[in-house]
Amino acid sequence: MRLRLPFVALGIFAAFALGHFVGRADAPRPVQQRAAATPARSPPSPFSATPSLPGLLASLLPSSPGNADADADSDPDPVASYEDLMYAQPDLVDASLHRLRAQTPGKIDLYALGFAGDGDENVFRNEVDYLPRLLAQRFDASDRTLQLVNSPQTFERTPLATRTNLYDALHGIAATMDRDEDILLLFLTSHGSRDHQLFVQMGSMPLDQLTPKDIRDALDVAHIRWRVIVVSACYSGGFIPALREPHTMIITAARADRTSFGCGSDSQITWFGKAFLTEALNQTTDFHDAYNRASKTIAAWEKRDHEKPSEPQFWEGSLVEQHLAAWRATLPAGAPVAFAPATPPTPPRHAER
């Protein structure tokens, strides 16, 4: 039994009653089109206002009673409040874990967890949605990817990208995999802040932002040994110090003091996501080689558009490459996987600022 849930729910509503939410604004990640630049905007803080509960529900749950546009003749929405949504999370995580394929005895398998942090922009969901298709066809990892996604289109069937769900998902994956030999690919995509936090937002829910220590603690508590961690966000190079250890490879979209490009409501995939996921990993199964290819591609795009270089970063523990090489040697040849966005660009809901 998960005894923490009543306290989580009570804590959320107590916080609303006290009105002590303090917004932690995420540093803007420039919104860039491949052909022409669009003005950048900061993602809205989930704590910038405390509207009434019906207003909060309307912003998150399109079919909820608080939404005046809901079809009166439609079936009742299974999630009627934030409390229901929070109580639903353990079951959603457990259902996703139940669908994972068991590991193969005597063989190194790859498991993956995708985390799309910002529910206000489809670009992050699109990358995490693409991940299981890519890994199934190119990396022999069919049915071994779990997704945590903040999106109004998926919250009823896909666990939210929250700190608690990250801990629970990693714990469940660790119970399914062989922790002594299997590899975990952790792919995190969202906005990033100058103080090196990953932006986590779903509607107006008061969610904790994700720190490098949160990620390291979640992996350590799960006792997952072999780790490939990819952080696609501005300033993501600042995540490396906390995540370094001998069994880990770390790839980030930018230097600790630089922004990356390609997010925004009118984008389908970030520059890093396109260069690393859809291009480089369709050409090689070597993560280090994919990083090198993606870095060159992104540098060319930034030079073409006169952008300050993001300088993606790479760090490798002393033990991980030999293990990754042994895994790569077992992979069958897989055809490239075309990228198709799960959702079209999101119409802006907030004024540019």
Salt bridges, closest charged atoms under 4 A:
ASP26 OD2 - HIS191 ND1 3.69
ASP94 OD1 - ARG2 NH2 2.99
ASP109 OD1 - LYS107 NZ 3.28
ASP109 OD1 - ARG144 NH1 3.53
ASP118 OD2 - HIS191 NE2 3.09
ASP120 OD2 - ARG41 NH2 3.62
ASP120 OD1 - ARG349 NH2 2.57
GLU121 OE2 - ARG41 NH2 3.36
GLU121 OE2 - HIS191 NE2 3.40
ASP129 OD2 - ARG133 NH2 3.83
ASP140 OD2 - LYS107 NZ 3.15
ASP168 OD2 - ARG2 NH1 3.27
ASP168 OD2 - ARG4 NH2 2.40
ASP180 OD1 - ARG225 NH2 3.85
ASP208 OD2 - ARG163 NH2 2.76
ASP214 OD1 - ARG163 NH1 3.81
ASP217 OD2 - LYS213 NZ 2.67
ASP220 OD2 - ARG216 NE 2.90
ASP220 OD1 - ARG227 NH2 2.73
GLU245 OE1 - HIS247 ND1 3.17
ASP257 OD1 - ARG255 NE 2.66
GLU279 OE2 - LYS274 NZ 3.49
ASP286 OD2 - ARG328 NH2 3.56
ASP289 OD2 - ARG293 NE 3.06
ASP305 OD1 - ARG304 NE 2.87
GLU311 OE1 - ARG255 NH1 3.16
GLU311 OE2 - ARG258 NH1 3.50
GLU321 OE2 - ARG328 NH2 2.80
